[in-house]
């Protein structure tokens, strides 16, 4: 998989620096290869240590996407290596998935806990691994053409990259709905749900960078407040502004909350299917859930109902083991094959329906592969 991250340092009037990190893998909608995550992670660490760097802007190259997710094609090939024996292939896949997800979650966690302002410019598609980068930023911007989703249910994975944490930060029932349906929401919905903080016209990106250059970094002891003020000045605030897309999820807000109440996943799924839809958006959400992995649905359900108490670091530790185990199970591999490799669109899930899933399989998925001391993310601290 091709792709890189372009780095640039802009010099402000005070001599302080603004770091710009641009994800550049346009052929794959800026999806994250291992090499891209490695570049980003280490550059963010370097900028955090540099006293002259006052803030960071994280964006995507081109006009189509901030980031469409992780490099699931590379994961598929690691899981599908056919010239090795089954045991050897399993070992190779486990090693690759452990390396990839460990680095990705370290990078996501670093963004969540970064000591300097990070502006995530979420223009275009922001999905999967792109959500993981976006939601941790201290300043989250969308544009009129932003589309956000956690569509992992379509490929037999689950809402990872901190989903166990951030889905539980949303209003009751909304995080579960988004995880079960993979529903795509626009900037207006994301702003209403506090996933985003600002909507700025897509063609104002250069103006934002120029405004950051003009800020009096040296004279301020609160760089986050400086960034807030710069973003507010550029934000679209009037709900009637023609630039803003019409809300799609919010009109169903109360219905979704009611549908997602309870402790029975099968009943909740039935409730969602029974929602009265007046548009293609809700119908698409329901059809995506119906065609998605029943195992993924069970994982998401447990994330939201049993792990809302976990802090951020423990969420990432839980998800690392979950993600690697999903790679061994076969559901994830089959989903990627059907949706992205062969593109047949007919994954053969291990269980036909949510009701038929053996809960013992889900129990194993949630069992850690490592002890507390040997966990690859043991050093994450709150």
Secondary structure, DSSP 4 states (H G I P E B T S, - for coil): ---EEEEEEEEPTTS-EEEEEEEE-GGGTT-B-HHHHHHHHHHHHHHHH-TTEEEEEEEESSSSEEE--B-HHHHHHHHT--SS-HHHHHHHHHHHHHHHHHHHHHHHHHHHT-SSEEEEEE-SEEETHHHHHHHTSSEEEE-TT-EEE--GGGGT--S-TTHHHHGGGSSTTHHHHHHHH---EEHHHHHHTTS-SEE--GGGHHHHHHHHHHS-GGG-S-HHHHHHHHHHHH----TT-TTSPPPSSGGGHHHHHHHT-SS-HHHHHHHHHTS---SHHHHHHHHHHHHS-HHHHHHHHHHHHH-TT--HHHHHHHHHHHHHHHHHHSHHHHHHIIIIIS--S----SSSSGGG--HHHHHHHTS-SS-TTT-TTTT---
